[in-house]
């Protein structure tokens, strides 16, 4: 943050949410060395939403950025993010930054996720942003108009607090943009158990948002369409997990009742679409003076096997949320 090429003043609030590893103390030492305007706030009540709302109470600027503690910023990240929201129409309440993988050298799982963030997640946000309907201003790195956050009551008590918040903002007929040049790098899970917990949490967060705000309640037509797709995703994941995957196994043994040889034609189409997305991202990296890491093995596994891992994990997240709902109803 101290090395940003943004010309304006940056005030940093670090919320210590009951940590025991001297993070806040070390941050204050670093801020003194780097001449960074840093204030540490204490929030003992557990939960990320409590920490975020604690910070919201102390913000006195028109714009605010949320940044996860494990996320690093490109030197121009703040400048691009602020420029996007300042130049946007008045009904734009937030802009999501582009979050990429920082620790892709750790192991094979991290290498696979590097392509998911670089091609998959980034392309979805690009598409949504074209219609001013970015569905999630992710908490890891996004900018918001402070007044709009306060107007919807801050961050909710939810597993996917950033998803629910984003949908509440759009329910007020406000729009969310995406800025591909505002790049931040975050740490991704390096163990399968941590990965499954993270993606299951994302899936459960989307269910929370769908419970709180139904797609047909969204005032913007395109957001209504996108959230309706989200409403169908758990059904698609269920079909993929319970029907397509067994069909794939059957195809290996010559039983083509569900999956047949024609399915292989999906692979070249997938490669073409990823090549187009890669070219877009290459231009972003070139402008930011960044280099794309060589990661061929991770890319091959990402294209051929990633969805096979993802759908069952997401499906399990939906099941967990439905079990939780059943308990509440009882």
VOZADO-669507 format. One record per residue: x negated, y, z of N, C-alpha, C in turn. Coordinates in steps of 0.001 Angstrom, whole numbers, plus 500000, padded with zeros to 6 digits. Each point is the difference from the previous one (the first is absolute). Last residue first. Example, Ala and Ser with C-alpha at 12.3 -4.5 7.8 and 13.67 -1.06 7.14 Angstrom:
2
487150497750507080499180501190500060500770501090500730;499710494280499930500890501190500000499100501200500000;
// end
This chain:
330
536987473208511550500443499154501109500125500835501274;498236502074496173501441499790499863500547499162501140;495329500655499722500677501249500378501506499814499956;497321496481498480499896500121501450500736501232500498;499627499362495382500929499027500566500007500074501517;496877502589497607501352500545499875501032499074500642;495555498501499723500091501096500966501407500595499981;499004496827496771500074499347501313500162501055501100;499228501564495669501358499476500113500202499278501331;495700501567498969500903501128500234501441499526500149;496696496815498883499778500507501359500961501131500334;500007498327495609500609499041500921499851500481501442;497841502466496631501448500194499959500702499075500992;495367499462499471500292501269500670501490500287500022;498466496307497558499939499726501430500286501268500805;499661500445495372501210499247500326500051499688501492;496102501943498251501090500974500085501300499328500412;496374497155499226499706500851501167501120501024500201;500149497196496144500330499286501241499760500843501257;498790502033495848501442499772500125500367499195501245;495291500908498828500780501127500484501461499680500257;496734496879498072499778500240501427501013501011500539;500045499081495455500305498717500649499814500115501517;498750503561497167501434499976500243500439498709500687;495421500489498705500364500921501080501498499938500323;497256497533496494500490499358501220500570500941501047;498146501113495398500555498652499880500711499504501265;497812504420499616500938499837498879500718498657500063;496607500911503237501119500937500157501053499779498918;495936497659499744500871499420501027501219500886500215;496775501617497042500573498764499459500974499374501006;497505503803501373501020500343499004500687498747499468;496338499563503014501180500519500680501129500308499035;495872498747498210500623498856500664501283500435500710;497303503348497971500681499155499018500733498841500651;497716504637501238500733499054500845500816499066499104;496587504726500379500147498773499215500589498917500891;500925505370500715499149498872500364500250498798499079;500513505317498831500817498821500290499075498831500291;498947505394500810499753498847499144500886498838500438;500198505819500249499951498715500691499741498885499000;500937505019499587498603499575500056499839498743500867;504120502311498546499591500111501396498549499586500217;502045499707495700500192501389500416499498500222501420;500008495602498307499020500812499267500080501459500440;503187496920501656498693499822500626498934500864499321;504301499951498090500056500608501333498626499936500660;500549497762495937499945501450499788500038500753501332;500569495351500056498612500314499642499829501501499778;504314498206500725499236500123501240498531500342499729;502825499214496296500471501168500736499144500232501247;499212496087497574499517501170499263500429501297500680;501645495916501705498567500142500281499431501242499319;504424498675499071499895500618501316498547500255500380;500804497662496014500497501383499862499861500738501326;498988495447500045498971500733499255500403501466499834;503071496983501902498951500373500946498858500757499311;503508498287497332500527501063500872498942500459500998;498909496368497211500145501231499206500472501150500885;499766495678501907498657500550499765500057501302499217;504011497589500663499522500568501262498641500660499823;501757497602496409500771501238500190499566500716501278;498135495734499058499456501067499139500756501316500133;501704496347502648498629500367500361499417501071499066;504313497826499384500033501145500926498588500504500276;500945496056497462499941501232499206500097501251500873;500425495486501714498612500413499816499887501293499194;504140497623500713499639500909501093498581500537499843;501978496584497206500157501380499519499624501016501070;500141495193500858498769500486499354500087501452499535;503358498789503968499550499264498821498740500597499405;503465499706504724498849500668499375499506499139498846;503933498480502052500026501422500390498906500784499278;500587495331499091501375500425500243500095501500500316;496306496573498579500149501394499577501420500524500216;496112496024501404501433500253500172500253501493499763;495604497718500030500771499731498792501497500195500134;496338500861503226500233498558499893500929499654498842;498834504502501068498699499330499957500143498483499834;503848502702500646499475500120498636498644499324499857;502127500351504293500594498968499143499448500019498593;498735503404502980499372498729500397500535498857499133;501997504134499386498627500048499509499264498707500329;504317500647501740500049499744498560498624499988499373;500483501206504556500182498559499812500069499618498522;499708504604500777498778499309500433500144498476499957;503821502724499002498964500088498968498739499252500398;503768500088503114500313499378498704498805499993499046;499939501892504534500730498739500163500268499270498686;497607504311500217499398499082500975500655498623499977;501728503472497224498624499704499594499385498934500909;504242501682501102500074499144498808498601499583499559;500245503061503539500549498708500424500056499025498825;498721504440499185498932499278500698500475498621500454;503190502844498072499035499571498985498851499214500627;503155501959502849500621498893499267499034499452498955;498699503769502392499925498821500858500694498798499372;500067504225497708498678499375500041499957498749500870;503711503269499099500003498685499340498690499239500175;500663504434501700501048499187500616499993498576499443;497195503264498088499472499534501283501013499111500722;501424502096496092499025498955499670499398499426501278;502735503679500514500810498828499673499103498828499604;498055504176500706500313499355501270500925498796499802;498862502589496198498807499360500556500288499282501313;503507502542497926499618498852499167498820499237500612;501344504033502009501066499002500189499657498712499244;497293503695499312499704499401501298501037498931500325;500741502508496151498842499132499797499599499309501307;503612503168500080500327498816499211498819499049499875;500973503260504217499306500082498721500169498679499231;501833500576504447500628500958499081499346500073498618;500638495773503666498978500939499523500599500944498962;502326496258501982500112501249500745498993501050499528;500254495426498373501080500805499430500223501310500756;496719496750501538499636500617498710501083500908499427;499646499386505324500369499144498879499661500705498683;497958500427505105500505500803498875500266499088498816;498711498117504206500267501372500438500664500830498914;498617495495499156501035499996501034500410501427500362;496445499401497024501261499640499333501150499950501002;495641500735501632500447501166499225501336499726499326;497938496448502289500427501033500951500552501216499262;498026496615497458501319499584500472500556501025500986;495619500617498534500940500307498922501426499600500384;496508498917502950500213501447499962500987500396498925;498537495538500296500968500301501056500304501500500056;496679498575497026501292499473499556501090500326501027;495574501095501109500482500851498912501395499562499546;497802497298503141500436501253500622500538500967498942;498053496028498539501276499686500640500580501255500651;495719500281498254500990499972498919501386499635500527;496399500048503141500160501320499388501113499990498958;498775495917502051500693500873500944500267501365499379;497419496937497550501396499566500056500812500888500941;495333500735499781500640500362498732501493499656500028;497338498605503603500210501451500042500714500477498739;498762495486500146501025500250501016500335501493500084;496482498547497167501308499661499452501112500281501001;495486502915499969500389498640500391501410499744499494;497912504182499393498999499069499477500248498567500449;502872505100499149499751498787500789498979499081499326;499545505194498975501053499007499807499675498754500828;498698505647499995499585498619500238501196499069499825;499350504847497326500397499396501272499469498582500124;499500505095497168499594498592500031500286499422501379;501822504318496462499498499602501312499700498503499963;501231504465496350499617498616500285499462499846501426;502710503175496384499764500159501442499699498626500577;501216500533495435498635500483500210499677500268501473;504388498531498305498990498955499791498570500448500254;504985501471501924498824500646499424498876498972499840;505829500452500606498793499183500155498847500717499315;505203501480502352499103499860498859498855499039500335;505379501057501743498641499636500392499175499756498746;504910502879501587499233499110499133498597499755500547;505386501275501937498638500476499805499206498952499218;504659499758501769499839500484498619498653500682499783;501477497560503949500316501425500042499836500671498640;498833495478500652501438500049500262500496501442500087;495369498962499651500673499984498702501516500022500146;497378499758503929499716501266499310500746500069498676;500176495999502399500799501037500664499800501349499326;497360496421498572501375499848499522500940501008500660;495475499842501402500077500424498594501430499932499482;499130498325504368499885501457499941500167500495498566;499799495372500666501274500538500477499989501521499947;495977497826498901501038499687499006501329500639500408;496341500293502984499808500886498853501040499747498908;499905497259503948500447501372500310499840500943498811;500288494781500918499578500778498829500433501441500147;500943497351503606498764499350499569499422500744498797;502995502799503436500157498954498992498645499395499677;502427504326502419499502498804500678500246498814499078;499364504998497854500927499128500729499283498856500699;498355505278498736499855498594499608500912499113500846;501552505096499388498683499375500127500001498545499569;503835503110499706499773499409501320498670499304500175;501883502647496202500546498635500015499671499271501310;498485504469499293501436500053499714500640498606500022;495271500689500458500727500316501229501516499957499780;497214499433496279499836498854500897500789500233501286;499790503513496915500882498933499502499909498759500902;497149503734500823501384500333500331500956498877499589;495353499751498822500256499761501417501463500219500370;498043498276495340500393501307500498500503499806501428;496297496611497856501424500296500191500191501484500317;496262495821497938500208501358500495501498500282500038;496578495276500313501029500774499291500088501385500611;497601494933500931499520501263499457501087500653499146;500771496227503000498535499948499937499410501285499446;504784498985500268499394500659501153498490500039499955;503295499983495582499415499097500992499269500767501104;504169500884496815498827500826500281499289499295501153;503648497866496430499327500022501295498828500984499981;502998499443496239500838499478501083499336500059501371;499900503113495411499069499118500708500672499532501288;501717502791496059500688499091500902499053499017500662;499655503410496226500090500662501303500743499126501013;498601498694495531501399500393500163500255500652501350;495696498443498838500413500643498747501429500526500079;498094497321503511499688501421500063500383500757498742;500397495232500276501003500663500830499795501505500026;496767497457497722501292499889499332501090500720500787;495731499710501950499962500849498799501366500027499320;499388497037503581500165501380500458499946500988498836;499202495486499055501386500148500448500249501436500444;495611498833498872500841500113498802501465500163500372;496786499315503468499796501304499351500920500167498799;499917495798502233500651501035500811499888501369499329;497826496399497619501392499739500331500693501148500704;495240500231498791500884499871498837501475499907500398;496558500625503336499473500757498856500955499987498813;500869497450504037500079501438500262499644500813498753;499589495363499649501398500294500309500186501493500239;495660498290499410500723500136498735501476500294500231;497283499206503767499486501190499321500756500243498698;500673496047502574500855501140500347499528501294499350;497393496093499482501278499835499304500896501205500257;495935499788502314499764500252498573501295499887499193;500006498848504589499925501454499831499787500363498535;499920495460501099501355500524500212500036501513499812;495804497739499874500796499799498786501405500568500142;496336502315503083500199498608499616500927499925498790;497725504151501503499982499147501192500144498520499674;500056504120497108498806499149500006500025498972501132;503341503512499296500174498893499048498782499081499927;501773504102502827499155498881500433500096498787499073;502487504217499342498661500409500419499071498804500207;504686501151496849499355499114500973498565500439500269;504246503388498665499264498894499395499227499245501084;504231503951499139499216499239500976499385498788499313;502212505097498772499646498702499418499071499275500959;503941503693501493498669499890499416499785498610499423;504742502856500670499210498837500411498642500037499316;503654503982501452499213499443498904499171498851500555;504779503246501345498818499205500342499302499548498726;503963502750500017499713500080501430498725499267500384;502766502629495670499027498936500271499544500138501448;502961503125497830500689498839500563499076498803500205;498634504247497990500267500161501435500688498783500618;496642499480495707501241500719500315500309499965501489;494829499546498734501236499265499727501218500870500278;495272501048500828500436500311498638501332499342499644;497889499270504257500160501460499862500540500378498614;498897495469501019501223500396500706500242501506499886;496087498193497935501203499371499443501261500476500698;495744501410501589500325500632498713501288499432499413;498216498018503912500594501305500290500425500689498700;497705495944499562501287499760500644500725501318500283;495587500059498216500967499519499005501387499826500619;496461501244502893500240501057498996501059499569498983;498460496870503226500907500993500575500333501083498984;496843496668498679501319499430500268500995501043500516;495102500006498567501007500910499431501426499584500338;496068497493501454499717501396500364501031500996499482;501390494968501288499123500557498977499849501489500279;501288496816504120500456500866498923498899500268498979;501471495769503741499039501043499632500492500773498780;502159496684504274500073500448498607499041501163499754;501439497618504180499053499164499238499904500421498535;502965502154503173498647500098500558498975499184499221;504456502200497684499662498914500915498542500086500421;503254504101498496498837499234499561499709498921501033;503721504271498273499758498846500869498865499182499403;501436505473499617499544498773499354499892498911501060;502767505084499213499287499062500864499658498746499202;501842505668499614499714498696499401499245499127500987;501363504320501302501110499646499108499832498613499389;497931501236504923499789500376498601501175499529499149;499049499109504780500462501383499838499761500511498586;500375495211503453499635500558498690500591501390499848;500532496707503723498914500983500125499605500624498666;503401496534500567500337501019501006498976501127500042;499317496080497297500963500936499401500362501131500962;497285496345501470499278500950499165500913501060499417;502001496539502355499204500798500934499212501062499216;502344496811497557500894501030500526499315500874501045;497610496320498220500260500984498948500891501136500505;499160496345502885498771500773499777500235501102498965;503476496946500799499813500873501166498778500888499827;500840496707496760500971501098499875499895500958501187;497414495993499919499466501035499125500953501187499882;499518496753504333500802500153498788499501501147499163;499780499370505604499530499307498799500941500187498826;498926503433504145501066499095499556499560499319498710;497266503371501980499866498680500618501078499020499547;497350504505498116501350499440499979499920498561500497;496830504925499442500183498690500631501470499603499903;496378503349496985501252499892500744500126498589500560;495931503579497920500411498632500335501262500052500853;497479503355496105500686499942501293500451498568500222;496358503044496547500657498760500416500609500136501388;497198502499495714501021500435500957500849498785500391;494707500035498338501363499704499576500974500386501105;494841499781499282500706501279500069501429499869499487;496551496509500715500432500342498641500744501338499936;498357498106504159498861499963499072500383500525498615;503398499564503233499058501051500406498820500059499048;503126496550499421500585501286499609499081501163500366;498884495588501397499791500171498561500516501361499532;500789498792504471498562500192499788499703500268498524;504400498853501127499681501351500488498519500304499809;501469495648499014500513500946499008499684501444500407;499000496480502979499050500026498880500434500992498928;502926499297503622498744500596500482498988500129498870;504049497730499139500222501437500147498720500724500431;499933495220499719500150500641498682500098501520500133;499377496173503345499290501292499984500069500701498640;502356495840501428498678499818499386499223501305499814;504748498779501436499055499664501072498565499911499488;505324502460498783498836499218499581499048499774501178;504610502308499383499635499007501003498813499145499617;501341503399496911501192499233500383499621498845500940;498155504969498089499489498810500674501181499235500580;499356503756495911500900499501501034499456498679500538;498111504659497389499757498565500176500867499519501152;499772504413496402500554499464501242499748498497500014;497962504620497193500128498554500145500540499651501384;499719504242496057500103499713501427500265498503500144;497947503440495957500557498697500361499954499826501515;499930504244495983499626499536501333500685498662500281;498837501521494837500777500427501161499479499414501298;498259498952495554499580501320500474500724500450501269;498435494953498043501194500837500121499622501320500656;497256495952499191499742501226499228501237500904499928;498137496229503932500982500311498958499653501301499282;497814497576503864499339500178498704500971500332498866;501278498982504599499110501159500075499356500309498656;502704496138500605500820501211500000499146501262500000;
// end
